[in-house]
Amino acid sequence: MPMLVVGTLPRAIEPAVTQLEDASQTVARCHDSGARPFPCLALSEGRVRPLEEAPVDVAVTVRNRAWPRPSPFEDGAICALGCRIPLVVAGITALYPFDRWSARTLEDGSDLVAACEQAAAAPLPRHGEVTGQAARQVLAAASRPPIWRPACGGARAGCKPRSPSPLAALTSPPRWRLGSPARSANSTDSQLPSTYE
């Protein structure tokens, strides 16, 4: 499973990376080993942001001290949360700033791999909320009869369109033809529009 691993300091990150790689997990990082926190890989010449290079199922931040704000090495956790990727917080969680957004929290040296797998498999509340709202809008639109405003006013001869299903109204506007497609220019109703939407 692909994961992004960050932490308060590099010495906190390395043991977690080793544990995950020993469990055959794919680990992405925001900084090369031994690099300073800025610039991250996304801003480095010839490098790519890890979240854009390959899919990431879970982000992990390993905290080895009680800091009330994200450290500069934890910027990747903020990027992951912005992409709606579940976040696992491991280590010292006193005063940690990710309480509201973390999917799992490990304080006692629990199995990091298992916690990441659980976070990846768990429902994502924000995703569910957005999906539910979109589904409600589609169903509400489908339950209302469509309102057709034909260009010819709908009252002239031959201007009686059949209403398509409500779901068809959500995809593309229908077009109706009046009479035969081969109508000549001398026809008595040639002044009528050939189509309307």
C-alpha positions in Angstrom: 0.0 0.0 0.0 1.5 3.4 -0.9 2.0 5.8 2.0 3.4 9.2 2.6 5.6 9.4 5.8 6.5 12.7 7.5 7.2 13.7 11.1 8.3 16.4 13.5 12.1 15.6 12.9 14.0 13.3 10.6 15.1 11.1 13.5 11.4 10.4 14.2 10.7 9.5 10.6 13.4 7.0 9.9 12.2 4.2 12.3 8.7 4.4 10.9 10.0 4.3 7.3 12.0 1.2 8.2 9.1 -0.5 9.8 6.8 0.1 6.9 9.3 -0.9 4.2 10.1 -4.1 6.2 6.4 -4.8 5.9 6.6 -4.4 2.1 4.8 -1.1 2.1 5.6 1.6 -0.5 6.8 4.7 1.2 6.9 8.2 -0.3 8.6 11.1 1.4 8.5 14.9 1.1 12.2 15.4 1.8 15.3 13.4 0.9 17.1 11.8 3.9 19.2 14.5 5.6 17.7 17.4 3.7 16.4 20.6 5.3 12.7 21.1 5.6 12.6 23.7 2.9 12.4 23.4 0.0 10.4 20.2 -0.1 10.6 17.8 -3.2 7.7 19.6 -4.9 9.8 22.8 -5.0 13.1 21.1 -5.9 14.6 21.3 -9.4 13.7 18.2 -11.4 11.6 16.6 -8.6 7.9 15.9 -8.3 5.4 16.4 -5.5 5.0 12.9 -4.0 1.2 13.2 -4.0 1.3 13.8 -7.8 3.9 11.2 -8.6 1.9 8.2 -7.5 -1.4 7.4 -5.7 -1.1 7.6 -1.9 -3.6 5.7 0.3 -2.5 6.9 3.7 -0.3 9.7 5.2 1.6 9.1 8.4 3.2 11.7 10.7 5.5 10.5 13.4 5.8 12.9 16.3 8.7 12.5 18.8 7.8 15.6 20.8 4.7 17.5 22.0 4.4 20.5 19.6 1.1 22.3 19.4 1.8 23.2 15.7 3.0 21.2 12.7 6.7 21.2 12.4 8.3 22.3 9.0 8.9 18.6 8.3 5.1 17.9 8.6 4.1 20.1 5.7 3.3 16.9 3.8 0.7 15.9 6.3 -1.1 19.2 5.6 -0.9 18.6 1.8 -2.3 15.1 2.3 -5.2 16.4 4.4 -5.9 18.9 1.7 -6.1 16.0 -0.8 -8.5 14.2 1.6 -6.0 11.4 2.3 -6.5 9.8 5.7 -3.8 10.7 8.3 -2.3 8.4 10.9 -0.6 10.2 13.8 2.0 8.1 15.6 4.1 8.8 18.7 3.7 11.6 21.2 0.2 13.0 20.7 0.0 15.5 23.6 -0.7 18.9 22.2 -0.7 17.5 18.6 -2.4 19.8 16.1 -4.0 17.1 13.9 -6.6 15.8 16.4 -9.5 17.0 14.4 -8.3 15.5 11.1 -6.5 12.3 12.1 -8.1 9.0 11.0 -6.0 7.0 13.5 -3.8 7.8 16.5 -1.0 5.6 17.9 0.5 6.5 21.3 1.8 3.2 22.6 4.0 1.8 19.8 1.1 -0.1 18.3 1.4 -1.8 15.0 1.8 1.1 12.5 1.2 -1.1 9.5 -2.2 -2.3 10.9 -3.2 1.2 11.8 -2.5 2.4 8.3 -4.4 -0.5 6.8 -7.4 0.3 9.0 -7.2 4.0 8.1 -7.1 3.2 4.4 -10.1 0.9 4.7 -12.3 3.1 6.9 -15.0 5.3 5.5 -14.0 8.9 4.9 -16.6 11.2 6.5 -15.9 14.2 4.2 -16.0 12.0 1.1 -19.3 10.5 2.2 -20.7 13.9 2.9 -19.8 15.3 -0.6 -21.0 12.1 -2.3 -24.3 12.1 -0.4 -25.0 15.7 -1.2 -24.4 15.1 -4.9 -26.7 12.1 -4.9 -29.4 14.1 -3.1 -29.2 16.8 -5.8 -29.4 14.4 -8.6 -32.4 12.5 -7.1 -34.2 15.8 -6.3 -33.7 17.0 -9.9 -34.9 13.7 -11.3 -38.1 13.8 -9.2 -39.2 17.2 -10.6 -40.8 17.3 -14.0 -38.6 19.1 -16.5 -39.6 22.6 -17.7 -39.4 22.9 -21.4 -39.4 26.3 -23.1 -39.6 25.6 -26.8 -38.6 28.4 -29.2 -41.9 28.2 -31.1 -44.0 28.7 -27.9 -45.3 25.1 -27.9 -48.7 26.0 -29.3 -48.2 25.7 -33.0 -49.2 22.7 -35.1 -46.6 19.9 -34.9 -44.9 21.3 -31.9 -45.7 18.7 -29.3 -42.5 17.2 -28.0 -42.5 14.1 -25.8 -40.9 14.7 -22.4 -37.9 12.4 -22.0 -37.2 10.8 -18.7 -36.2 13.2 -15.9 -32.7 11.7 -15.8 -32.2 12.6 -19.5 -32.7 16.2 -18.6 -29.5 16.0 -16.4 -27.3 14.9 -19.2 -28.0 16.9 -22.4 -30.8 19.1 -23.7 -33.1 17.3 -26.1 -33.8 18.4 -29.6 -37.0 17.8 -31.5 -37.6 18.1 -35.3 -40.9 19.5 -36.7 -42.3 17.5 -39.6 -40.1 15.8 -42.1 -36.4 16.5 -42.3 -36.8 16.8 -46.1 -39.3 19.8 -45.7 -39.0 22.0 -48.7 -38.4 25.8 -48.6 -41.9 26.3 -50.2 -43.7 24.5 -47.4 -46.5 26.5 -45.8 -44.8 26.2 -42.4 -41.3 26.8 -43.6 -41.1 29.9 -41.4 -41.3 27.7 -38.3 -37.9 26.8 -36.8 -36.8 23.3 -37.8 -35.5 22.6 -34.3 -36.0 24.0 -30.8 -34.4 23.2 -27.5 
